[in-house]
Amino acid sequence: MKKHRLKIKPEYLNSIIEGNKTFEIRKNDRDFKVGDRVCLIDEKNKRYIDIIIKYISDYAQQEGYIVFSFDWISGGKLLGESGVLPMSAPELVRSIIKDIKDGNKST
């Protein structure tokens, strides 16, 4: 099992947190395997989620790309250089709603 850290756009992370997106399409330059853990990081809004890959396919993908499904392990807010504030799924959803209400349209 490998651990990967990948950037993700805010709108895609929001869709995962809201439960609407359960897959990820990525270039397979890291030799992803079932069981690998991936930390998806939204640098703009300082949020992250940790996932575990449960299924991989390259069916109908561009050459060198894969699609994988995953289960959500945990998530939260990034604090400074190395700290994290773990949050539950409902807490992350509330943080998205708060960002939208506060005028942060990138979320």
C-alpha positions in Angstrom: 0.0 0.0 0.0 1.3 3.4 -1.0 0.3 6.9 0.2 -0.2 9.6 -2.3 -0.8 13.4 -1.9 -2.7 15.0 -4.8 -4.2 18.4 -5.4 -7.9 18.7 -6.3 -10.0 21.7 -7.4 -12.4 23.0 -4.8 -15.5 22.2 -6.8 -14.5 18.5 -7.2 -13.7 18.2 -3.5 -17.0 19.8 -2.6 -18.8 17.2 -4.7 -17.0 14.4 -2.9 -17.8 15.9 0.5 -21.4 16.3 -0.5 -21.5 12.6 -1.5 -22.2 13.2 -5.2 -18.7 12.2 -6.6 -17.4 8.7 -5.7 -14.7 8.3 -8.3 -11.6 10.1 -9.5 -9.9 10.1 -13.0 -6.2 10.5 -12.9 -3.1 10.1 -14.9 -1.6 6.8 -13.7 1.9 8.2 -13.3 2.0 6.9 -9.7 1.1 3.3 -10.3 -2.1 3.5 -8.3 -3.2 0.1 -6.8 -6.3 -1.0 -4.9 -5.7 -0.4 -1.2 -3.6 2.7 -1.8 -4.4 5.7 0.4 -4.8 9.1 -1.3 -4.9 12.5 0.4 -6.8 14.9 -1.9 -5.9 18.5 -1.0 -7.8 21.7 -1.9 -5.0 24.3 -1.3 -7.2 27.3 -2.0 -9.7 26.6 0.9 -7.2 24.6 3.0 -9.2 21.4 3.1 -8.4 17.7 2.6 -9.8 14.3 2.6 -8.1 10.9 3.0 -9.5 8.1 0.8 -8.7 4.5 0.1 -8.8 3.2 -3.5 -11.3 0.2 -3.7 -11.6 -0.3 -7.5 -9.5 0.7 -10.6 -10.2 0.6 -14.3 -8.7 2.0 -17.5 -11.8 1.2 -19.5 -12.6 4.0 -22.1 -9.9 6.3 -20.6 -7.2 8.2 -22.5 -4.0 6.3 -22.7 -2.1 6.4 -19.4 -5.2 7.4 -17.4 -7.4 5.4 -14.9 -10.6 5.9 -13.1 -10.8 4.7 -9.5 -13.6 4.5 -6.9 -12.9 5.0 -3.3 -14.1 5.0 0.3 -13.7 8.1 2.4 -11.5 7.6 5.5 -11.3 11.1 7.0 -11.1 14.8 6.2 -10.6 18.2 7.7 -9.0 21.6 7.4 -5.3 22.3 6.9 -3.7 24.4 9.6 -0.3 26.0 8.8 2.6 24.0 7.5 2.0 20.6 9.1 -1.2 20.7 11.2 -4.6 19.4 10.5 -8.0 19.8 12.1 -10.0 16.6 11.5 -13.7 17.1 10.7 -16.6 14.8 10.1 -18.5 14.8 6.8 -21.3 17.0 8.2 -18.8 19.5 9.5 -17.1 19.7 6.1 -20.4 20.2 4.4 -21.2 23.0 6.9 -17.8 24.6 6.2 -18.7 24.6 2.4 -22.1 26.3 3.1 -20.4 28.8 5.4 -17.8 29.6 2.7 -20.6 30.1 0.1 -22.6 32.4 2.5 -19.4 34.4 3.3 -19.0 35.1 -0.5 -16.2 32.6 -1.3 -17.6 31.6 -4.7 -14.7 29.2 -5.5 -16.1 26.6 -3.2 
